[in-house]
Amino acid sequence: MVGYVNGTWTCDDTKVTCSGTPQVARYNVSGTNGREVKITAGNVTMSNGTNNLTLVVQAPASVTLPNSGTAGQNFDVGGSVALTEATPDGLYVGTFNVTADY
């Protein structure tokens, strides 16, 4: 498995070479103090043009907005991809949608 799950980066280097600085998608929501914002982010199909992998997305179910003196509330969206020795090489690309429902 390769990915960002529960705030921790994982790279099974027996199956893949990991390099560079890993990053997650970071979002910021703002609004009325104490308001709960529901977050929705679905899994992503990533493709290298021939083969597909599934990114199992991990995001908070909700965040609570802070007082108006702060710049909103950040939340991260990450996830993981299961790899095996049979996973074809390639650059896999995909897009995910994130919804913040006030």
C-alpha positions as CSV (number, residue, x, y, z in Angstrom):
1,M,0.0,0.0,0.0
2,V,1.1,3.5,-0.8
3,G,-0.7,6.5,0.6
4,Y,-1.7,8.9,3.4
5,V,-4.0,7.2,6.0
6,N,-4.8,8.5,9.4
7,G,-2.2,11.3,9.2
8,T,0.7,8.9,8.3
9,W,2.5,8.4,5.0
10,T,3.0,4.8,4.0
11,C,5.2,3.4,1.2
12,D,5.7,-0.3,0.8
13,D,9.1,0.0,-0.9
14,T,9.1,-3.8,-1.7
15,K,6.6,-3.0,-4.5
16,V,7.3,0.6,-5.5
17,T,9.9,3.3,-5.4
18,C,8.8,6.3,-3.4
19,S,10.6,9.6,-4.0
20,G,10.0,13.3,-3.5
21,T,8.0,15.0,-0.8
22,P,4.6,13.5,-0.3
23,Q,1.6,15.9,0.0
24,V,-2.1,15.8,0.5
25,A,-4.8,18.0,-0.8
26,R,-5.5,20.7,1.8
27,Y,-8.7,22.6,1.8
28,N,-10.0,25.6,3.9
29,V,-13.6,26.3,4.8
30,S,-14.9,29.4,6.6
31,G,-18.2,30.6,7.8
32,T,-20.2,30.9,11.0
33,N,-18.5,30.1,14.3
34,G,-19.4,26.6,15.6
35,R,-21.1,25.5,12.4
36,E,-20.5,21.9,11.4
37,V,-19.5,21.4,7.7
38,K,-20.1,18.0,6.3
39,I,-17.3,16.8,4.0
40,T,-17.8,14.3,1.1
41,A,-14.9,12.9,-1.0
42,G,-15.3,9.7,-3.1
43,N,-12.8,7.2,-4.2
44,V,-10.9,8.0,-7.4
45,T,-10.1,5.8,-10.5
46,M,-6.6,6.6,-11.6
47,S,-5.4,5.6,-15.1
48,N,-2.1,5.3,-16.9
49,G,-4.0,5.3,-20.2
50,T,-4.2,1.5,-20.3
51,N,-4.6,0.3,-16.7
52,N,-6.6,1.6,-13.7
53,L,-6.0,1.8,-10.0
54,T,-8.3,2.9,-7.2
55,L,-7.3,5.6,-4.8
56,V,-9.3,4.9,-1.6
57,V,-9.9,8.5,-0.4
58,Q,-9.7,9.4,3.3
59,A,-11.2,12.7,4.4
60,P,-12.9,13.9,7.6
61,A,-16.7,13.3,7.7
62,S,-17.1,16.9,9.1
63,V,-15.2,19.9,10.5
64,T,-16.4,22.5,12.9
65,L,-15.8,26.1,12.0
66,P,-13.8,28.3,14.4
67,N,-14.5,31.8,15.5
68,S,-14.3,34.7,13.0
69,G,-10.9,35.8,14.3
70,T,-9.3,32.8,12.5
71,A,-8.9,32.1,8.8
72,G,-11.3,29.2,8.6
73,Q,-10.7,25.6,9.2
74,N,-8.2,23.5,7.2
75,F,-8.8,19.8,6.4
76,D,-6.7,17.3,4.5
77,V,-7.9,14.8,1.9
78,G,-5.5,11.9,1.3
79,G,-5.9,8.2,0.6
80,S,-4.1,5.0,-0.4
81,V,-3.6,2.7,-3.4
82,A,-3.1,-1.1,-3.1
83,L,-0.2,-2.3,-5.2
84,T,1.1,-5.8,-6.0
85,E,4.0,-7.1,-7.9
86,A,1.7,-7.4,-10.9
87,T,0.7,-3.7,-10.9
88,P,1.7,-2.3,-14.3
89,D,4.3,0.5,-14.3
90,G,3.2,3.9,-15.4
91,L,2.1,7.4,-14.4
92,Y,-1.4,7.1,-13.0
93,V,-3.6,10.2,-13.0
94,G,-7.0,10.9,-11.6
95,T,-9.3,13.7,-10.3
96,F,-11.4,13.7,-7.2
97,N,-14.3,15.9,-6.1
98,V,-14.6,17.3,-2.6
99,T,-17.9,18.7,-1.3
100,A,-18.3,20.9,1.8
101,D,-22.0,21.1,2.8
102,Y,-22.8,23.9,5.2
